Amino acid sequence: MDETSFKIVTAEEVQTRQQANPDLLLLDVRTPEEWEEHHIPSATLLPMDTLIDRLEELDPERETIVLCEHGLRSQSVAHYLVTQAGFRDVASMEGGMSEWTGPVIRGA
């Protein structure tokens, strides 16, 4: 893998990585409305349409896994973070929240 690529990981891999790395950033790029329907409690919401304006809130050295509802937006954001924003350790969760089988809080 070169410095301008990101990984694709499964929901199961995300759960394993969460246990292994408590500093892992799960970056949810969905809308606030989608977040309200369901989300991973440890994830950080940063909607895709606000990313550029809020980029300074993120640490480019931190392991980051981007997620959305089905995996398309997260791939776009992961690509941007690696190729335009200097992030080094970025992955996109394949299948997004539609594949997540972990504990979910509804309406929280």
Phi, psi and omega in degrees: 000134179264180186287354179248025179233162178232164181266158170248127181234152178277166176299323179296319177296323178298315180300318178295316180295324177301317181291324183280332185226095181295344179270001180303134176262118170265111185257107182268116185257017178282178178282160176303326179294318177295319179301317180297326179294316178189147177199166175275123186306326182274359181282158175250126178275125173213089185307143183308321183286355177248359187306307185299319180289338185245012184305327182294347177284347184256151179257114182293348179268349184275139175299127186231130172243123183265139178220155176217206183280318184233354176107355181278310179298322181296325177293320178297316180292317179301316178300314179300313182301320182282315188273334185244336187246002174077018177285148186250325187237084187234140175224160174243135180278114180299130177083349176057204183297337178294343179256352185291132180242003181281185180295133181234136175259126178262131176071016181269000000 
